[in-house]
Amino acid sequence: MIQIDDLTFRYRESEHPVVEGITLDIPDGCFVGITGAAGSGKSTLTYAMNGIIPHCYPGDFYGSVTIDGMDTCDVSLTDISQVVGSVCQDIDSQIVTSIVEDEVLYGLENFGVPHDQIEERVTEALQSMGIEDLRHRVIASLSGGQKQKIAIASVLALHPKVLMLDEPTAELDPASSRAVFQLLSRYAWEHGTTVVVVEQKIALLSEFADMLVIVDGGTIRFADEPRAVLAHSEELLKLGVNCPRSTTLMNRLAGVGLYEGPVCCDVQEATSALMEVIA
Amino acid sequence: MIEFRDVHASYDADIKVLDGVSFQIQDGEFVAFVGTNGAGKSTTMRLMNGLLKPDAGVVLIDGVPTTQLKTSQIARQVGFLFQNPDSQICSNTVREELLFGFKALGEVGPDAEARVDGVIKEFGFDPDDDPFLLNRGTRQLLALASIVVLAPPVVILDEPTTGLDYKECVKVMDIIRRLHEAGTTIVMVCHDMEVVGDFAKRVVVMSQGGVVDDGPTFDVLRNPQTLTRASLIPPQIVDISLALPLVDERLATSPLAFANTTDEMQAAIAQEVC
């Protein structure tokens, strides 16, 4: 679905490239988690995947980014947005209407979705995020977490082939964060949607992502299934990425010879593995 | 000391946000408020620094109701770090930002200048930097520094680590830990249970506008009824420690069932295996 080939990009006002020599292949329907320290280049990488780069930010662009067969340099941002739906980190900068239903309708009307499909799309999008009860609420009266779900539902209504989210759970409590990832994961599986999430909560990425991408200094240091990436917990820590503590615990036990099994990605796996260690 | 006595609060007559909240926070404590979105945590913080007044009940700072205190009097007692540093930063340079609080309090002078210089050195800022051109983590540090420089006896932090990467999180929390060790009362709203477990000494759990549990950090985070009632997910090591005796009840008396940190769990496993 997304092919990035030797991408290097320097913002016009920057002295050095922010991303350099990046090659990445994201298959259809893959759930990808991108993480890394602040300033590592992960946001720039996502801008290259949703066409913001090169269409909105001027600079030097080398290599190529292909989305669903389109070279992002050869098509317009409108063409790309028909395929890639993006949810910003700053939700308030994305919301443009005052009522929840209007917000979901806004994108559908702009995309010229046939009138007879609109009601079904709105209902389905709100249901997929579990917010049908908010349909007629004033957005300004809702919590940050509820607004995040509205922003995601508004994009889901457009049925994008690729869903790109920048820290979608930043304002959510742990249970709600997990619920959002469960909803996204289920939606993506049911619709075959490719999902790219930039997220600092690596425990969530470890549990839900098919591929974990670690960006450091404008390059990709790791891009593999979470289990393979989390095996490098010491190195990740030096890059400013702290593994889930269940992973760190089991990696430590492996380091002192008390555990020989596969890397654990979450609490359930670590609990099962510990039972074997104790036995 | 901060005290809430049967505090009720609402933003709209139809929607109660706090419904009879009572607690005391003694000088020098490090307290974390946890709970789901909409539980009433941020409202509690706003009542604590006088941004909101209660509909009923009373909020006392050192025995004086906030309704009888001017905002400037509360500001001297209680510093407030907003979740989003951009809600707080308003000056064109780092130095001006750090002096802003003194200007607002009418206390600009050689002492204020010296304290600003000290904080610039401590945090490693460039005083001429434009705050709005700094990255998110550094803006968060600047917002924290603008509170620290005023040296209030109480500091309230609303989600101090949201949006920060691991290294920035460690840096911010290290400064908060040092403030606490120097005697500052810390009150923190935090969704990151690993941070809560690492730093807070006491946890207050809120749910649906009320306090549902209040006690030493790991007493609260290991209480299954509290975790269920407030939809909390405990720190991962606590989660494992609580799960193990459910898998094998013979482990109920093992140190494994009481481990709260990675070090404690590793030591308990080594003991169990040997």
Boltz contact constraints between the chains, C-beta under 6 A:
constraints:
  - contact:
      token1: [A, 37]
      token2: [B, 165]
      max_distance: 6.0
  - contact:
      token1: [A, 38]
      token2: [B, 135]
      max_distance: 6.0
  - contact:
      token1: [A, 38]
      token2: [B, 137]
      max_distance: 6.0
  - contact:
      token1: [A, 38]
      token2: [B, 165]
      max_distance: 6.0
  - contact:
      token1: [A, 39]
      token2: [B, 135]
      max_distance: 6.0
  - contact:
      token1: [A, 143]
      token2: [B, 37]
      max_distance: 6.0
  - contact:
      token1: [A, 143]
      token2: [B, 38]
      max_distance: 6.0
  - contact:
      token1: [A, 145]
      token2: [B, 37]
      max_distance: 6.0
  - contact:
      token1: [A, 170]
      token2: [B, 162]
      max_distance: 6.0
  - contact:
      token1: [A, 170]
      token2: [B, 163]
      max_distance: 6.0
  - contact:
      token1: [A, 173]
      token2: [B, 36]
      max_distance: 6.0
  - contact:
      token1: [A, 173]
      token2: [B, 37]
      max_distance: 6.0
  - contact:
      token1: [A, 173]
      token2: [B, 191]
      max_distance: 6.0
  - contact:
      token1: [A, 174]
      token2: [B, 191]
      max_distance: 6.0
  - contact:
      token1: [A, 174]
      token2: [B, 233]
      max_distance: 6.0
  - contact:
      token1: [A, 175]
      token2: [B, 231]
      max_distance: 6.0
  - contact:
      token1: [A, 176]
      token2: [B, 37]
      max_distance: 6.0
  - contact:
      token1: [A, 200]
      token2: [B, 165]
      max_distance: 6.0
  - contact:
      token1: [A, 240]
      token2: [B, 165]
      max_distance: 6.0
  - contact:
      token1: [A, 240]
      token2: [B, 166]
      max_distance: 6.0
  - contact:
      token1: [A, 240]
      token2: [B, 167]
      max_distance: 6.0
  - contact:
      token1: [A, 242]
      token2: [B, 166]
      max_distance: 6.0
  - contact:
      token1: [A, 244]
      token2: [B, 236]
      max_distance: 6.0
  - contact:
      token1: [A, 245]
      token2: [B, 236]
      max_distance: 6.0
  - contact:
      token1: [A, 245]
      token2: [B, 237]
      max_distance: 6.0
  - contact:
      token1: [A, 245]
      token2: [B, 262]
      max_distance: 6.0
  - contact:
      token1: [A, 246]
      token2: [B, 236]
      max_distance: 6.0
  - contact:
      token1: [A, 249]
      token2: [B, 262]
      max_distance: 6.0
  - contact:
      token1: [A, 249]
      token2: [B, 265]
      max_distance: 6.0
  - contact:
      token1: [A, 252]
      token2: [B, 266]
      max_distance: 6.0
  - contact:
      token1: [A, 267]
      token2: [B, 236]
      max_distance: 6.0
  - contact:
      token1: [A, 267]
      token2: [B, 239]
      max_distance: 6.0
  - contact:
      token1: [A, 267]
      token2: [B, 240]
      max_distance: 6.0
  - contact:
      token1: [A, 270]
      token2: [B, 240]
      max_distance: 6.0
  - contact:
      token1: [A, 271]
      token2: [B, 240]
      max_distance: 6.0
  - contact:
      token1: [A, 271]
      token2: [B, 243]
      max_distance: 6.0
  - contact:
      token1: [A, 275]
      token2: [B, 247]
      max_distance: 6.0
  - contact:
      token1: [A, 278]
      token2: [B, 272]
      max_distance: 6.0
